[in-house]
Every structure is written in C-alpha cells, then in structure tokens.
Amino acid sequence: MAVTKAQQASVNKYVKLNYDRINITMPKGKKETIKAHADSRDESVNAFINRAIDETMERDKGQIED
C-alpha cells in the first residue's frame, strides 16, 4: 500500500514535534561498518547510535564523579 502525501506530512509533523535530529559526518566506509554491527545485534543504526551515546554518557558520568 502506497503512503499518501497527507500521511507522510502527518509523520513528518510528528517527527518534527517529538524528535531532535543530528547530522553526523564520518569517513567513507564507516557507515557500512556501523550498519553491519547494528544488523549483527538485530538493531537499527539509529538504535545502535543512541545506545552507544547513552552508554558512553553513563560511563563518563561515573568517571567525572571519581
């Protein structure tokens, strides 16, 4: 079933209101490496990147307190 323009506009509005976007730049080939890793863990690239950020921030928070 094709998505209508109205449906897509609704999704875009929801995303705009509920999510922040960050554009990152990395060396050629790294995107494929990240995707392969995420796939191997049954995660989306987005979920993997968010998990990596959350885990790193939690680990770093513990280092600041020490």
HELIX and SHEET records of a PDB file:
HELIX    1   1 LYS A    5  ASN A   18  1                                  14    
HELIX    2   2 LYS A   30  SER A   40  1                                  11    
HELIX    3   3 VAL A   45  GLU A   65  1                                  21    
END                                                                             
